[in-house]
Amino acid sequence: MVEIIETIGSGPLRFFLTFHDGVAIEGEGHETCPVRIGGAGRLTDGTEICRIMHEFDDGPHGLRIRLTIQFPALAPEHVFTGHQ
C-alpha cells in the first residue's frame, strides 16, 4: 500500500493505493500490454475513489507507457477536470 497526496478535484486529497491483479479498467487496448500494474485508491474509511492502470510496452522508438486513472462515473465534473 502506498500513501498518495495528489490534486484531485479542487485541491489535495490523501488516499491509499493498493496494487493488485485483476483491476477492472474500462476502455480498449488495456489487455494488449505485456506489463500491467493496476490498483485501487481508497480513502481511510475504505471508500474506493479511483482505479489506476500503468502499462509498459515496447514502442517503435523505445519505451511506451500508458498511464490511466478512472474515477467513478458519478463523481462531480471538477474531479475529472481538476486532475488533468
C-alpha positions in Angstrom: 0.0 0.0 0.0 1.3 3.5 -0.9 0.1 6.7 0.6 -0.8 9.3 -2.1 -1.3 13.0 -1.7 -2.4 14.4 -5.1 -4.6 17.1 -6.6 -7.9 15.5 -7.4 -10.8 17.9 -7.9 -10.3 21.3 -6.4 -7.5 20.5 -4.0 -5.1 18.0 -2.5 -6.5 14.6 -1.5 -4.9 11.9 0.7 -5.7 8.3 -0.2 -4.0 4.9 -0.2 -3.2 3.0 -3.4 -3.0 -0.8 -3.3 -1.6 -2.6 -6.4 -3.1 -5.9 -7.3 -4.0 -8.2 -10.2 -7.4 -8.2 -11.9 -8.1 -4.5 -11.8 -11.1 -3.7 -14.0 -10.3 -0.8 -16.3 -12.8 0.4 -18.9 -11.6 1.1 -22.4 -10.0 -0.7 -25.3 -6.4 -1.9 -25.6 -5.5 -2.4 -21.9 -5.3 -6.2 -22.3 -2.6 -6.0 -25.0 0.2 -4.5 -23.0 2.7 -7.2 -21.7 3.5 -5.4 -18.4 0.5 -4.1 -16.5 0.4 -2.7 -12.9 -3.1 -1.9 -11.6 -4.6 -0.9 -8.4 -7.4 0.8 -6.4 -7.3 4.1 -4.5 -9.2 4.2 -1.2 -9.9 6.7 1.5 -9.0 5.9 5.1 -12.6 4.7 5.6 -12.2 2.1 2.7 -14.2 4.0 0.1 -12.8 3.3 -3.4 -12.3 6.6 -5.2 -10.3 5.5 -8.3 -8.7 2.7 -10.2 -5.4 3.0 -11.9 -3.5 1.1 -14.6 0.1 1.7 -15.5 1.1 -0.2 -18.7 4.5 -0.7 -20.3 5.3 -1.9 -23.8 8.0 -1.6 -26.5 7.2 1.2 -29.0 8.7 1.9 -32.4 11.2 4.5 -30.8 11.6 3.0 -27.3 9.5 2.5 -24.2 5.8 3.1 -24.5 4.0 4.0 -21.2 0.2 4.4 -20.8 -1.0 5.8 -17.5 -4.7 5.6 -16.8 -6.8 6.7 -13.8 -10.5 6.2 -13.7 -12.9 7.8 -11.3 -16.5 6.7 -10.5 -18.9 7.8 -13.3 -21.0 9.7 -10.7 -18.0 11.8 -9.5 -18.5 15.5 -9.8 -17.1 17.1 -13.0 -14.5 19.1 -11.1 -12.8 15.8 -10.1 -12.1 14.9 -13.7 -11.0 18.4 -14.8 -9.1 19.1 -11.6 -6.9 16.1 -12.2 -6.0 16.9 -15.8 
